[in-house]
């Protein structure tokens, strides 16, 4: 079990490894446990079961802080607003 340095909660190494596989950018040195992660929108910690993590930058966002708000965390890969805005011009170039 891996203890997190701030809150001392313990996590299975295999669980953290599988979580890391869904991220494009992941560094063990900057890993923060889900309970201690801060939402990029509301700047609050807590409610880890409602956090969505961007596949590109690993930014955390509560599902209910999204525009429009989501009731639940999506099951597939998530891209934060910063990265979806970059995609929009590419989508409309062909129109």
C-alpha positions, 0 to 999 in steps of 0.5 A: 500500500502507498501512503499519501504524504498529506492525508496519509490515506493508503492506496494499492499500487496496482490501483494507482498504476491503472489510474495512471494508464488513462492519462497522457501526462502522469508523473509519480512525483506530482500525484495527489490522492483523489481526496486531496485533489483541488477542482480547477473550477471551484478550487475546493477539495473533497467529493473525489467520486465526482471528480473527472480528470483530464486525459491531457493535463490531469486537471481535476474538475467536479462533474457538477462544476462543468458547463453544463453541469453533469450529474455523474462522472463520465465513463470514457476519457475526459478532456477539460474545457482548456483542451476541448476549446483547442479542438473546436477550430479544427472541427469547423475548418472543413465547413 
